[in-house]
Amino acid sequence: MTALSQPPPSPSVPTPANDAIIQEAKRHLLQNYKQQPIVLVRGQGTRVWDADGREYLDLLGGIATCALGHCHPEVTAAAKAQLDSLWHVSNVFYSQPQIDLAAQLTEWSGLPRAFFCNSGGEANEALLKLARKVMKDRGTPERYEVISFEKSFHGRTLATVTATGQPKYHAGFEPLPAGFTHVPYGDMEAVRRAVGPATAAILVEPIQGEGGVRIAPPGFLTALRALCDERGLLLLVDEVQTGMGRTGKPFGFMHEGIRPDAISLAKALGNGLPIGAMLCREELGASLVPGTHGSTFGGNLVAAAAANAVLRILRRPETLPEVTEKGAHFLARARELQARLPAGRIQAVRGQGLLLGLELDRDVAPVIASLREAGLLVNAAGDRTVRFAPPFIVTRKELDEGLAIVERVLAAL
């Protein structure tokens, strides 16, 4: 058993039970989340513990965020060292951790300019602002519209929620900002029909995570790149969930060998510390001159130090091949499970790398609750899809353990 799989020592101070803490939360927090009724207080590797001391296998990883598991020793050490040195100076000044992180990301991605923020929504907001500013600088201010896709998810700001192709996220926030069009994911003819004189960019996810772990058809990103080149559009790729090695390559767009104009990152970048990034081509970055965009906390020293440690680990020769191998194992075992269960119980198995979705024949909320009671943490991606986004350090034995729990729960339905 590795050090990462050993349970952490018990805390010296007793913690209140789940129910008491949840009641306290309900007295003070906005009730805008459908939270699972446990309070997580400790974590190590792929395991977490709640306030009652119960252990869970975490195959969600903070929704594809803790890619190196909970409390990874190298990331923890980097963050602690920075905490002992300097926490925050703002972007009025230069800081070495941020510069180092930009150097690593631009080299890894092939996109030479980096902007740092705090979240995926902010990173996508930067993409949208970049597209409009570039078009104005090109002398085509009438080009401001962005084409995105049905069932996509891009964030919770007014602009990014409008770019999101799911009407349930729009409800109550109308009138929404102008300039967004949604077309069916993977339908190139629909994309071509949607392009008009006002179109500035196409915004796409290599895999629609929130939309049900839906993978783009082969050649789709390549066709989008060709269309953008043909019509003078920007190709913006949302890598918030698929980036940082989640699919087995550094970034999802690399499976088709294309070069986007700009991408967004967050989630796994800081392994749980809040940091996001927008990376873009040199000539596009020139449009964001001083005063056009910024972030007080963007590239914060502690988050950047942690992200540098994450990048160093992800860039080791063995890391991403292991993601690919474990992902193939997980996908194969999930399809074997699909065949063993009653016909139609699992409608589809979709995934790439360590991002997997099981589409069921029913609403998944009660299923996820049953899985939690059985000791497994996952969540929903849409109404009928169970999403798995385990840490990259997960073992094949743990993946099998998780699917064994899924089989027991689904067989009992």
Contacts in CASP RR format, 6 or more apart in sequence:
PFRMAT RR
TARGET T0000
AUTHOR 0000-0000-0000
METHOD contacts of the structure
MODEL  1
MTALSQPPPSPSVPTPANDAIIQEAKRHLLQNYKQQPIVLVRGQGTRVWD
ADGREYLDLLGGIATCALGHCHPEVTAAAKAQLDSLWHVSNVFYSQPQID
LAAQLTEWSGLPRAFFCNSGGEANEALLKLARKVMKDRGTPERYEVISFE
KSFHGRTLATVTATGQPKYHAGFEPLPAGFTHVPYGDMEAVRRAVGPATA
AILVEPIQGEGGVRIAPPGFLTALRALCDERGLLLLVDEVQTGMGRTGKP
FGFMHEGIRPDAISLAKALGNGLPIGAMLCREELGASLVPGTHGSTFGGN
LVAAAAANAVLRILRRPETLPEVTEKGAHFLARARELQARLPAGRIQAVR
GQGLLLGLELDRDVAPVIASLREAGLLVNAAGDRTVRFAPPFIVTRKELD
EGLAIVERVLAAL
3 73 0 8 1.000
4 44 0 8 1.000
4 45 0 8 1.000
4 46 0 8 1.000
4 69 0 8 1.000
4 72 0 8 1.000
4 73 0 8 1.000
4 393 0 8 1.000
5 44 0 8 1.000
5 45 0 8 1.000
5 46 0 8 1.000
5 47 0 8 1.000
5 395 0 8 1.000
6 44 0 8 1.000
7 44 0 8 1.000
7 47 0 8 1.000
7 49 0 8 1.000
7 55 0 8 1.000
8 42 0 8 1.000
8 43 0 8 1.000
8 44 0 8 1.000
8 71 0 8 1.000
11 41 0 8 1.000
11 42 0 8 1.000
15 21 0 8 1.000
15 41 0 8 1.000
15 51 0 8 1.000
16 51 0 8 1.000
17 51 0 8 1.000
17 52 0 8 1.000
18 37 0 8 1.000
18 38 0 8 1.000
18 39 0 8 1.000
18 50 0 8 1.000
18 51 0 8 1.000
18 52 0 8 1.000
21 39 0 8 1.000
21 51 0 8 1.000
22 37 0 8 1.000
22 39 0 8 1.000
36 368 0 8 1.000
36 369 0 8 1.000
36 372 0 8 1.000
36 377 0 8 1.000
38 50 0 8 1.000
38 51 0 8 1.000
38 54 0 8 1.000
38 56 0 8 1.000
38 372 0 8 1.000
39 50 0 8 1.000
39 51 0 8 1.000
40 48 0 8 1.000
40 49 0 8 1.000
40 50 0 8 1.000
40 51 0 8 1.000
40 56 0 8 1.000
41 49 0 8 1.000
41 50 0 8 1.000
41 51 0 8 1.000
41 53 0 8 1.000
42 48 0 8 1.000
42 49 0 8 1.000
43 49 0 8 1.000
43 58 0 8 1.000
43 70 0 8 1.000
43 71 0 8 1.000
44 70 0 8 1.000
44 71 0 8 1.000
45 69 0 8 1.000
45 70 0 8 1.000
45 71 0 8 1.000
45 72 0 8 1.000
45 391 0 8 1.000
45 393 0 8 1.000
46 57 0 8 1.000
46 58 0 8 1.000
46 59 0 8 1.000
46 69 0 8 1.000
46 70 0 8 1.000
46 390 0 8 1.000
46 391 0 8 1.000
46 393 0 8 1.000
46 394 0 8 1.000
46 395 0 8 1.000
46 398 0 8 1.000
47 55 0 8 1.000
47 56 0 8 1.000
47 57 0 8 1.000
47 58 0 8 1.000
47 70 0 8 1.000
48 55 0 8 1.000
48 56 0 8 1.000
48 58 0 8 1.000
48 70 0 8 1.000
48 377 0 8 1.000
49 55 0 8 1.000
49 56 0 8 1.000
50 56 0 8 1.000
54 375 0 8 1.000
55 375 0 8 1.000
56 372 0 8 1.000
56 375 0 8 1.000
56 376 0 8 1.000
56 377 0 8 1.000
57 375 0 8 1.000
57 376 0 8 1.000
57 377 0 8 1.000
57 398 0 8 1.000
57 401 0 8 1.000
57 402 0 8 1.000
57 405 0 8 1.000
58 66 0 8 1.000
58 70 0 8 1.000
58 377 0 8 1.000
58 390 0 8 1.000
58 391 0 8 1.000
59 376 0 8 1.000
59 377 0 8 1.000
59 378 0 8 1.000
59 388 0 8 1.000
59 389 0 8 1.000
59 390 0 8 1.000
59 394 0 8 1.000
59 398 0 8 1.000
59 399 0 8 1.000
59 402 0 8 1.000
60 377 0 8 1.000
60 378 0 8 1.000
60 379 0 8 1.000
60 387 0 8 1.000
60 388 0 8 1.000
60 389 0 8 1.000
60 390 0 8 1.000
61 67 0 8 1.000
61 69 0 8 1.000
61 70 0 8 1.000
61 377 0 8 1.000
61 389 0 8 1.000
61 390 0 8 1.000
61 391 0 8 1.000
62 272 0 8 1.000
62 389 0 8 1.000
63 241 0 8 1.000
63 267 0 8 1.000
63 379 0 8 1.000
63 387 0 8 1.000
63 389 0 8 1.000
64 241 0 8 1.000
64 246 0 8 1.000
64 267 0 8 1.000
64 268 0 8 1.000
64 355 0 8 1.000
64 389 0 8 1.000
65 267 0 8 1.000
65 268 0 8 1.000
65 270 0 8 1.000
65 271 0 8 1.000
65 272 0 8 1.000
66 268 0 8 1.000
66 271 0 8 1.000
66 272 0 8 1.000
66 391 0 8 1.000
67 244 0 8 1.000
67 245 0 8 1.000
67 246 0 8 1.000
67 267 0 8 1.000
67 268 0 8 1.000
67 271 0 8 1.000
67 310 0 8 1.000
67 314 0 8 1.000
67 391 0 8 1.000
67 392 0 8 1.000
68 74 0 8 1.000
68 75 0 8 1.000
68 271 0 8 1.000
68 310 0 8 1.000
68 313 0 8 1.000
68 391 0 8 1.000
68 392 0 8 1.000
68 393 0 8 1.000
69 271 0 8 1.000
69 391 0 8 1.000
69 392 0 8 1.000
69 393 0 8 1.000
70 391 0 8 1.000
72 271 0 8 1.000
72 309 0 8 1.000
72 313 0 8 1.000
72 393 0 8 1.000
74 309 0 8 1.000
74 312 0 8 1.000
74 313 0 8 1.000
75 270 0 8 1.000
75 271 0 8 1.000
75 306 0 8 1.000
75 309 0 8 1.000
75 310 0 8 1.000
75 313 0 8 1.000
77 309 0 8 1.000
78 305 0 8 1.000
78 306 0 8 1.000
78 308 0 8 1.000
78 309 0 8 1.000
79 273 0 8 1.000
79 302 0 8 1.000
79 305 0 8 1.000
79 306 0 8 1.000
79 309 0 8 1.000
81 305 0 8 1.000
82 97 0 8 1.000
82 301 0 8 1.000
82 302 0 8 1.000
82 304 0 8 1.000
82 305 0 8 1.000
82 306 0 8 1.000
83 302 0 8 1.000
85 301 0 8 1.000
86 95 0 8 1.000
86 301 0 8 1.000
87 300 0 8 1.000
87 301 0 8 1.000
87 302 0 8 1.000
88 297 0 8 1.000
88 300 0 8 1.000
88 301 0 8 1.000
88 302 0 8 1.000
89 95 0 8 1.000
89 301 0 8 1.000
90 296 0 8 1.000
91 294 0 8 1.000
91 295 0 8 1.000
91 296 0 8 1.000
91 298 0 8 1.000
91 299 0 8 1.000
95 299 0 8 1.000
95 301 0 8 1.000
95 304 0 8 1.000
97 299 0 8 1.000
97 301 0 8 1.000
97 304 0 8 1.000
97 305 0 8 1.000
97 308 0 8 1.000
98 116 0 8 1.000
98 299 0 8 1.000
98 301 0 8 1.000
98 304 0 8 1.000
100 304 0 8 1.000
100 308 0 8 1.000
101 114 0 8 1.000
101 116 0 8 1.000
101 299 0 8 1.000
101 304 0 8 1.000
101 307 0 8 1.000
101 308 0 8 1.000
101 311 0 8 1.000
102 114 0 8 1.000
102 116 0 8 1.000
104 308 0 8 1.000
104 311 0 8 1.000
104 312 0 8 1.000
104 315 0 8 1.000
105 114 0 8 1.000
105 265 0 8 1.000
105 277 0 8 1.000
105 279 0 8 1.000
105 311 0 8 1.000
106 112 0 8 1.000
106 113 0 8 1.000
106 114 0 8 1.000
106 279 0 8 1.000
108 250 0 8 1.000
108 311 0 8 1.000
108 315 0 8 1.000
109 250 0 8 1.000
109 251 0 8 1.000
109 263 0 8 1.000
109 279 0 8 1.000
110 259 0 8 1.000
110 279 0 8 1.000
111 259 0 8 1.000
111 260 0 8 1.000
111 262 0 8 1.000
111 263 0 8 1.000
111 279 0 8 1.000
111 280 0 8 1.000
111 281 0 8 1.000
112 281 0 8 1.000
112 282 0 8 1.000
113 279 0 8 1.000
113 280 0 8 1.000
113 281 0 8 1.000
113 282 0 8 1.000
113 284 0 8 1.000
113 285 0 8 1.000
114 277 0 8 1.000
114 278 0 8 1.000
114 279 0 8 1.000
115 126 0 8 1.000
115 277 0 8 1.000
115 278 0 8 1.000
115 279 0 8 1.000
115 280 0 8 1.000
115 288 0 8 1.000
115 293 0 8 1.000
115 294 0 8 1.000
116 275 0 8 1.000
116 276 0 8 1.000
116 277 0 8 1.000
116 295 0 8 1.000
116 298 0 8 1.000
116 299 0 8 1.000
116 304 0 8 1.000
117 123 0 8 1.000
117 125 0 8 1.000
117 126 0 8 1.000
117 275 0 8 1.000
117 276 0 8 1.000
117 277 0 8 1.000
117 278 0 8 1.000
117 294 0 8 1.000
117 295 0 8 1.000
117 298 0 8 1.000
117 299 0 8 1.000
118 274 0 8 1.000
118 275 0 8 1.000
118 276 0 8 1.000
118 295 0 8 1.000
118 297 0 8 1.000
118 298 0 8 1.000
118 300 0 8 1.000
119 266 0 8 1.000
119 274 0 8 1.000
119 276 0 8 1.000
120 155 0 8 1.000
120 240 0 8 1.000
120 264 0 8 1.000
120 265 0 8 1.000
120 266 0 8 1.000
120 267 0 8 1.000
120 276 0 8 1.000
121 154 0 8 1.000
121 155 0 8 1.000
121 156 0 8 1.000
121 157 0 8 1.000
121 160 0 8 1.000
121 240 0 8 1.000
121 264 0 8 1.000
121 266 0 8 1.000
122 157 0 8 1.000
122 266 0 8 1.000
122 276 0 8 1.000
122 295 0 8 1.000
123 240 0 8 1.000
123 264 0 8 1.000
123 265 0 8 1.000
123 266 0 8 1.000
123 276 0 8 1.000
123 277 0 8 1.000
123 278 0 8 1.000
124 154 0 8 1.000
124 155 0 8 1.000
124 157 0 8 1.000
124 160 0 8 1.000
124 163 0 8 1.000
124 203 0 8 1.000
124 238 0 8 1.000
124 240 0 8 1.000
124 264 0 8 1.000
125 157 0 8 1.000
125 159 0 8 1.000
125 160 0 8 1.000
126 264 0 8 1.000
126 278 0 8 1.000
126 293 0 8 1.000
127 201 0 8 1.000
127 203 0 8 1.000
127 236 0 8 1.000
127 238 0 8 1.000
127 262 0 8 1.000
127 263 0 8 1.000
127 264 0 8 1.000
127 278 0 8 1.000
128 146 0 8 1.000
128 159 0 8 1.000
128 160 0 8 1.000
128 163 0 8 1.000
128 201 0 8 1.000
128 203 0 8 1.000
128 236 0 8 1.000
129 288 0 8 1.000
129 292 0 8 1.000
129 293 0 8 1.000
130 234 0 8 1.000
130 236 0 8 1.000
130 262 0 8 1.000
130 278 0 8 1.000
130 280 0 8 1.000
130 284 0 8 1.000
130 285 0 8 1.000
130 287 0 8 1.000
130 288 0 8 1.000
131 144 0 8 1.000
131 146 0 8 1.000
131 200 0 8 1.000
131 201 0 8 1.000
131 234 0 8 1.000
131 236 0 8 1.000
132 144 0 8 1.000
132 200 0 8 1.000
133 287 0 8 1.000
133 288 0 8 1.000
133 292 0 8 1.000
134 200 0 8 1.000
134 234 0 8 1.000
134 284 0 8 1.000
134 287 0 8 1.000
135 141 0 8 1.000
135 143 0 8 1.000
135 144 0 8 1.000
135 200 0 8 1.000
137 286 0 8 1.000
137 287 0 8 1.000
142 197 0 8 1.000
142 198 0 8 1.000
143 197 0 8 1.000
143 198 0 8 1.000
143 199 0 8 1.000
143 200 0 8 1.000
144 179 0 8 1.000
144 198 0 8 1.000
144 200 0 8 1.000
145 179 0 8 1.000
145 180 0 8 1.000
145 181 0 8 1.000
145 196 0 8 1.000
145 198 0 8 1.000
145 199 0 8 1.000
145 200 0 8 1.000
146 163 0 8 1.000
146 179 0 8 1.000
146 180 0 8 1.000
146 181 0 8 1.000
146 199 0 8 1.000
146 200 0 8 1.000
146 201 0 8 1.000
146 202 0 8 1.000
146 203 0 8 1.000
146 236 0 8 1.000
147 181 0 8 1.000
147 182 0 8 1.000
147 183 0 8 1.000
147 191 0 8 1.000
147 194 0 8 1.000
147 195 0 8 1.000
147 199 0 8 1.000
147 201 0 8 1.000
147 202 0 8 1.000
147 203 0 8 1.000
148 154 0 8 1.000
148 163 0 8 1.000
148 164 0 8 1.000
148 165 0 8 1.000
148 180 0 8 1.000
148 181 0 8 1.000
148 182 0 8 1.000
148 202 0 8 1.000
148 203 0 8 1.000
148 204 0 8 1.000
149 165 0 8 1.000
149 182 0 8 1.000
149 183 0 8 1.000
149 184 0 8 1.000
149 185 0 8 1.000
149 186 0 8 1.000
149 204 0 8 1.000
149 205 0 8 1.000
149 208 0 8 1.000
150 165 0 8 1.000
150 166 0 8 1.000
150 182 0 8 1.000
150 183 0 8 1.000
150 184 0 8 1.000
150 185 0 8 1.000
151 165 0 8 1.000
151 166 0 8 1.000
151 185 0 8 1.000
151 208 0 8 1.000
151 210 0 8 1.000
151 211 0 8 1.000
151 212 0 8 1.000
151 214 0 8 1.000
152 163 0 8 1.000
152 164 0 8 1.000
152 165 0 8 1.000
152 166 0 8 1.000
152 182 0 8 1.000
152 185 0 8 1.000
152 203 0 8 1.000
152 204 0 8 1.000
152 205 0 8 1.000
152 208 0 8 1.000
152 210 0 8 1.000
152 211 0 8 1.000
152 238 0 8 1.000
153 164 0 8 1.000
153 165 0 8 1.000
153 166 0 8 1.000
153 169 0 8 1.000
153 205 0 8 1.000
153 208 0 8 1.000
153 209 0 8 1.000
153 210 0 8 1.000
153 211 0 8 1.000
154 160 0 8 1.000
154 161 0 8 1.000
154 163 0 8 1.000
154 164 0 8 1.000
154 203 0 8 1.000
154 205 0 8 1.000
154 238 0 8 1.000
155 161 0 8 1.000
155 163 0 8 1.000
155 164 0 8 1.000
156 169 0 8 1.000
158 173 0 8 1.000
158 176 0 8 1.000
158 177 0 8 1.000
159 177 0 8 1.000
161 169 0 8 1.000
161 170 0 8 1.000
161 173 0 8 1.000
161 176 0 8 1.000
162 170 0 8 1.000
162 176 0 8 1.000
162 177 0 8 1.000
162 179 0 8 1.000
162 180 0 8 1.000
163 180 0 8 1.000
163 203 0 8 1.000
164 170 0 8 1.000
165 182 0 8 1.000
166 210 0 8 1.000
166 211 0 8 1.000
170 176 0 8 1.000
179 198 0 8 1.000
181 194 0 8 1.000
183 190 0 8 1.000
183 191 0 8 1.000
183 193 0 8 1.000
183 194 0 8 1.000
184 190 0 8 1.000
185 208 0 8 1.000
185 214 0 8 1.000
185 216 0 8 1.000
186 216 0 8 1.000
186 217 0 8 1.000
186 220 0 8 1.000
188 220 0 8 1.000
188 223 0 8 1.000
188 224 0 8 1.000
188 227 0 8 1.000
191 202 0 8 1.000
191 224 0 8 1.000
191 227 0 8 1.000
192 227 0 8 1.000
195 227 0 8 1.000
195 231 0 8 1.000
195 233 0 8 1.000
199 231 0 8 1.000
199 233 0 8 1.000
200 233 0 8 1.000
200 234 0 8 1.000
201 228 0 8 1.000
201 233 0 8 1.000
201 234 0 8 1.000
201 235 0 8 1.000
201 236 0 8 1.000
201 261 0 8 1.000
202 224 0 8 1.000
202 227 0 8 1.000
202 228 0 8 1.000
202 233 0 8 1.000
202 234 0 8 1.000
202 235 0 8 1.000
202 236 0 8 1.000
203 236 0 8 1.000
203 237 0 8 1.000
203 238 0 8 1.000
204 216 0 8 1.000
204 221 0 8 1.000
204 224 0 8 1.000
204 235 0 8 1.000
204 236 0 8 1.000
204 237 0 8 1.000
204 238 0 8 1.000
205 216 0 8 1.000
205 237 0 8 1.000
205 238 0 8 1.000
205 239 0 8 1.000
205 241 0 8 1.000
205 242 0 8 1.000
206 215 0 8 1.000
206 216 0 8 1.000
206 221 0 8 1.000
206 237 0 8 1.000
206 239 0 8 1.000
206 242 0 8 1.000
206 247 0 8 1.000
206 251 0 8 1.000
206 252 0 8 1.000
206 253 0 8 1.000
206 255 0 8 1.000
207 213 0 8 1.000
207 214 0 8 1.000
207 215 0 8 1.000
207 216 0 8 1.000
207 241 0 8 1.000
207 242 0 8 1.000
207 247 0 8 1.000
207 252 0 8 1.000
207 351 0 8 1.000
207 352 0 8 1.000
207 355 0 8 1.000
208 214 0 8 1.000
209 241 0 8 1.000
209 242 0 8 1.000
209 355 0 8 1.000
209 381 0 8 1.000
209 387 0 8 1.000
210 241 0 8 1.000
210 381 0 8 1.000
210 382 0 8 1.000
211 381 0 8 1.000
211 382 0 8 1.000
211 385 0 8 1.000
212 350 0 8 1.000
212 357 0 8 1.000
212 359 0 8 1.000
212 381 0 8 1.000
212 382 0 8 1.000
212 385 0 8 1.000
212 387 0 8 1.000
213 350 0 8 1.000
213 351 0 8 1.000
213 355 0 8 1.000
213 356 0 8 1.000
213 357 0 8 1.000
213 381 0 8 1.000
213 385 0 8 1.000
213 387 0 8 1.000
214 350 0 8 1.000
215 350 0 8 1.000
215 351 0 8 1.000
215 352 0 8 1.000
218 256 0 8 1.000
219 256 0 8 1.000
220 256 0 8 1.000
221 237 0 8 1.000
221 253 0 8 1.000
221 255 0 8 1.000
221 256 0 8 1.000
221 258 0 8 1.000
222 256 0 8 1.000
222 257 0 8 1.000
222 258 0 8 1.000
224 235 0 8 1.000
225 235 0 8 1.000
225 258 0 8 1.000
225 259 0 8 1.000
225 260 0 8 1.000
227 233 0 8 1.000
228 234 0 8 1.000
228 235 0 8 1.000
228 261 0 8 1.000
234 261 0 8 1.000
234 262 0 8 1.000
234 284 0 8 1.000
235 258 0 8 1.000
235 260 0 8 1.000
235 261 0 8 1.000
236 260 0 8 1.000
236 261 0 8 1.000
236 262 0 8 1.000
236 263 0 8 1.000
236 264 0 8 1.000
237 251 0 8 1.000
237 252 0 8 1.000
237 253 0 8 1.000
237 260 0 8 1.000
237 262 0 8 1.000
237 263 0 8 1.000
237 264 0 8 1.000
238 263 0 8 1.000
238 264 0 8 1.000
239 251 0 8 1.000
239 252 0 8 1.000
239 253 0 8 1.000
239 263 0 8 1.000
239 264 0 8 1.000
239 265 0 8 1.000
240 264 0 8 1.000
240 265 0 8 1.000
240 266 0 8 1.000
240 267 0 8 1.000
241 267 0 8 1.000
241 355 0 8 1.000
241 389 0 8 1.000
242 251 0 8 1.000
242 252 0 8 1.000
242 355 0 8 1.000
243 250 0 8 1.000
243 251 0 8 1.000
243 252 0 8 1.000
243 265 0 8 1.000
243 267 0 8 1.000
243 268 0 8 1.000
244 250 0 8 1.000
244 251 0 8 1.000
244 265 0 8 1.000
244 267 0 8 1.000
244 268 0 8 1.000
244 269 0 8 1.000
244 310 0 8 1.000
244 314 0 8 1.000
245 251 0 8 1.000
245 252 0 8 1.000
245 268 0 8 1.000
245 314 0 8 1.000
245 320 0 8 1.000
245 323 0 8 1.000
245 392 0 8 1.000
246 252 0 8 1.000
246 268 0 8 1.000
246 323 0 8 1.000
246 353 0 8 1.000
246 354 0 8 1.000
246 355 0 8 1.000
246 389 0 8 1.000
247 255 0 8 1.000
247 323 0 8 1.000
247 352 0 8 1.000
247 353 0 8 1.000
247 355 0 8 1.000
248 320 0 8 1.000
248 321 0 8 1.000
248 323 0 8 1.000
248 324 0 8 1.000
248 352 0 8 1.000
248 353 0 8 1.000
248 354 0 8 1.000
249 255 0 8 1.000
249 320 0 8 1.000
250 314 0 8 1.000
250 320 0 8 1.000
251 263 0 8 1.000
253 259 0 8 1.000
253 260 0 8 1.000
253 263 0 8 1.000
255 352 0 8 1.000
259 281 0 8 1.000
261 280 0 8 1.000
261 281 0 8 1.000
261 284 0 8 1.000
262 278 0 8 1.000
262 279 0 8 1.000
262 280 0 8 1.000
262 281 0 8 1.000
262 284 0 8 1.000
263 278 0 8 1.000
263 279 0 8 1.000
263 280 0 8 1.000
264 276 0 8 1.000
264 277 0 8 1.000
264 278 0 8 1.000
265 276 0 8 1.000
265 277 0 8 1.000
265 278 0 8 1.000
265 279 0 8 1.000
266 275 0 8 1.000
266 276 0 8 1.000
266 277 0 8 1.000
268 310 0 8 1.000
269 275 0 8 1.000
269 276 0 8 1.000
269 277 0 8 1.000
269 307 0 8 1.000
269 310 0 8 1.000
270 303 0 8 1.000
270 306 0 8 1.000
270 307 0 8 1.000
270 310 0 8 1.000
271 306 0 8 1.000
271 307 0 8 1.000
271 309 0 8 1.000
271 310 0 8 1.000
272 306 0 8 1.000
273 302 0 8 1.000
273 303 0 8 1.000
273 306 0 8 1.000
273 307 0 8 1.000
274 297 0 8 1.000
274 303 0 8 1.000
275 298 0 8 1.000
275 299 0 8 1.000
275 300 0 8 1.000
275 303 0 8 1.000
275 304 0 8 1.000
275 306 0 8 1.000
275 307 0 8 1.000
276 298 0 8 1.000
276 299 0 8 1.000
313 319 0 8 1.000
314 320 0 8 1.000
314 392 0 8 1.000
319 392 0 8 1.000
322 392 0 8 1.000
323 353 0 8 1.000
323 354 0 8 1.000
323 392 0 8 1.000
324 353 0 8 1.000
326 353 0 8 1.000
326 354 0 8 1.000
326 392 0 8 1.000
326 394 0 8 1.000
326 396 0 8 1.000
326 399 0 8 1.000
327 351 0 8 1.000
327 352 0 8 1.000
327 353 0 8 1.000
327 354 0 8 1.000
327 356 0 8 1.000
327 399 0 8 1.000
328 353 0 8 1.000
329 396 0 8 1.000
329 399 0 8 1.000
330 353 0 8 1.000
330 354 0 8 1.000
330 356 0 8 1.000
330 388 0 8 1.000
330 390 0 8 1.000
330 399 0 8 1.000
330 403 0 8 1.000
331 349 0 8 1.000
331 351 0 8 1.000
331 353 0 8 1.000
331 356 0 8 1.000
333 399 0 8 1.000
333 400 0 8 1.000
333 403 0 8 1.000
334 346 0 8 1.000
334 349 0 8 1.000
334 356 0 8 1.000
334 358 0 8 1.000
334 403 0 8 1.000
335 349 0 8 1.000
337 346 0 8 1.000
337 403 0 8 1.000
337 406 0 8 1.000
337 407 0 8 1.000
337 410 0 8 1.000
338 345 0 8 1.000
338 346 0 8 1.000
338 349 0 8 1.000
338 358 0 8 1.000
340 407 0 8 1.000
341 407 0 8 1.000
341 410 0 8 1.000
341 411 0 8 1.000
344 361 0 8 1.000
345 360 0 8 1.000
345 361 0 8 1.000
345 410 0 8 1.000
345 413 0 8 1.000
346 358 0 8 1.000
346 359 0 8 1.000
346 360 0 8 1.000
346 361 0 8 1.000
346 410 0 8 1.000
347 359 0 8 1.000
347 360 0 8 1.000
347 361 0 8 1.000
347 384 0 8 1.000
348 358 0 8 1.000
348 359 0 8 1.000
349 356 0 8 1.000
349 357 0 8 1.000
349 358 0 8 1.000
349 359 0 8 1.000
350 356 0 8 1.000
350 357 0 8 1.000
350 359 0 8 1.000
351 357 0 8 1.000
354 388 0 8 1.000
354 389 0 8 1.000
354 390 0 8 1.000
354 392 0 8 1.000
354 394 0 8 1.000
355 387 0 8 1.000
355 388 0 8 1.000
355 389 0 8 1.000
356 387 0 8 1.000
356 388 0 8 1.000
356 389 0 8 1.000
357 381 0 8 1.000
357 385 0 8 1.000
357 386 0 8 1.000
357 387 0 8 1.000
357 388 0 8 1.000
358 385 0 8 1.000
358 386 0 8 1.000
358 388 0 8 1.000
358 406 0 8 1.000
359 384 0 8 1.000
359 385 0 8 1.000
360 367 0 8 1.000
360 384 0 8 1.000
360 385 0 8 1.000
360 386 0 8 1.000
360 410 0 8 1.000
361 384 0 8 1.000
362 384 0 8 1.000
362 413 0 8 1.000
363 383 0 8 1.000
363 384 0 8 1.000
364 380 0 8 1.000
364 382 0 8 1.000
364 383 0 8 1.000
364 384 0 8 1.000
364 385 0 8 1.000
364 386 0 8 1.000
365 380 0 8 1.000
367 386 0 8 1.000
367 409 0 8 1.000
367 410 0 8 1.000
367 413 0 8 1.000
368 378 0 8 1.000
368 379 0 8 1.000
368 380 0 8 1.000
368 386 0 8 1.000
370 409 0 8 1.000
370 412 0 8 1.000
371 377 0 8 1.000
371 378 0 8 1.000
371 386 0 8 1.000
371 405 0 8 1.000
371 406 0 8 1.000
371 409 0 8 1.000
374 405 0 8 1.000
374 408 0 8 1.000
374 409 0 8 1.000
375 405 0 8 1.000
376 402 0 8 1.000
376 405 0 8 1.000
376 406 0 8 1.000
378 386 0 8 1.000
378 387 0 8 1.000
378 388 0 8 1.000
379 386 0 8 1.000
379 387 0 8 1.000
380 386 0 8 1.000
380 387 0 8 1.000
381 387 0 8 1.000
386 406 0 8 1.000
390 398 0 8 1.000
390 399 0 8 1.000
END
